[in-house]
Amino acid sequence: MRVRLDAIDWRILKELQADARITNVALAARVGLSSPPCLRRVRALEEAGLVTGYTTLLDEPALGFTLTAFALVGLHSQAEGDLRAFENRVLGWPVVREAHMLSGEIDYLLRCLAPDLATFQAFVLDDLTAAPNVASVKTYLTIRRAKLEPGVPVPTQRDA
């Protein structure tokens, strides 16, 4: 079931997505409400499941994670039980930061983050290719990130 959002709800979501640490008073001022109704709207957005949590973005290279790579994984079997078993294994691999099941020739796309090439190679050889049901792995190292924009594209007022 889709929740109907008005322009103020969208502005709240945009502001929270840009700065999850914003105070309710500052958020209310930015969206044109007083504090109590703003807080009620935020709570309603959370209860509706539209705001699923709050997180902090970290500077990966500054923390020593200088290698981002993508791994395209093909499985021998795409039976639901085998897909779930692979997904459960992925949950235990800290180097994998995102995993997406795909349609087409490749079954999964994994975004991996490691401190260096040796750590990533060890993960690929010792964990990923050795995992049950893995038929093929192709890896791609990133040269640089051209864009990072977490969240969803919030419509402008004329789009909402």
N, C-alpha and C positions, 0 to 999 in steps of 0.2 A: 504494500500500500504506500503510495507516494504522499508525502506531506506537502500541503500548499504553503508556500513561503511568500511573504510580502516583501516589499523593498527594504524595510527595516531589518527583517530577518536576514536577508542577503547581505546587508551592510554589516550586521553583527558577525556573520560567518566570515566575511572578508577581513574584518579587523582582527578577529580571533586567529585566523589563519596567518595573518601577517605578524602578530605578536600575541602569543598565548599568555604572556605574563601581564598583559594590560589590566589595569585595575577596573573594577566595575564602574567607578566614577568616570574614569577617562573614556571607557568604552561608551558609556551612556552619552557623554558629551559629543563624541565623534558621530554617533548615529542619531542624535537629536531626541533623546529620551531623558527622563529623570532616572535616577539610579534604581528605585524599586521595580518599575516595569521592565527595565533593561535586564536586571537580574532574573526576573520571572521568565523573560524570553530566552535567556541563555539556558536556564534550567529546563525549559520546555524543549529546546533544541537538543539538549543532552538526553532527556528522557525519551525523545522520539528516535534516538539513535543516530542523529545527524552529526553530532559532535561525539566521537567515540573515544576521545582521550586527548591528552596534551603531552607534547614531547619537546625535547630540546635538540636543536641541530648543532652538531659538533664539527669543529674544523678537523677533518680527517687527516690531512697531511701534517698539521701541527701536532697531532697526537701520534704520529708515526705510521699512519696507514696511507702509504703513498701509491699503492697499486690498486686500481679498480679494473676488474676484468669481467667479461661475460662468458658464461659457459652454456653451450647449446647441447642438451642431453637428449638422446634417443633411447627409448626403452625397448626391450625385447617384447614385452607384453603390455597392452593398454587396458587389461581387465581392471575393473574398479578397485579390486583388492590390491593389485600390484601398484596402481597409481597411488593409493593411500599409503601403502608401505613405503614407497619412495618419498612421498611428502613427509611422512613421519621421520624418516631418516634425515631429510633436509633440515627439519626443525632442530636437530642436534648439532648442526655444523655452524659454528659461529662465523666462519668466513663468508657464508652465504647470507646476504643482507636482504635479498628479495628473491622470490621464486614464483614464476608464472607458468602455468600449463598453457600450451599453445595448440592451435589447430595446425594441420599441415604435416610436413615431414619431421619436424622436431617436436618432441613432447614437452620439454621444459626449457625455459630460459632462466638462468641463475645470474644474479648480479652479485659479484664477490668483491670483498674488500680485504686486503692483506697488507702487512707492513712491507713486504718485499716479494720479489719474483720467486725466491727459493721457498718461501712459505706457501705461496700459491701453488707452485709446482708440486710440493709435497702433498697438499690437499688434493690436487687433481689425481696424482698417482696413488696415494695411499687410501684415500677415502672415496672420491667420486667414481673413478673408473673401476675400483674394486667393489663397489656397492652391488648387491644383488639386482638383477634385471637390467642393469645398464648395458646397452648395446654399443653406444657411440657417444663420444664427447668431443666437441670442437670448442676451442677457447679463443677469445679475442681480448687482447690487452688494449686498454684505452690510452690514447695519446694525451688528450686533455678533455675536460668537461666543458661543453659549450653552453649548457644551460642546466640549472637546478632550480626547479620551482615546485616544491612539494605542495600537496593539496589538490584542490579542484579549481578549474577556471570559473571564478565567480562572475556571473553576468553583470553588466553595467545596468543602471536603472532602466534604461530604455529596453534592455533585453529581458528584465525580470517580469 
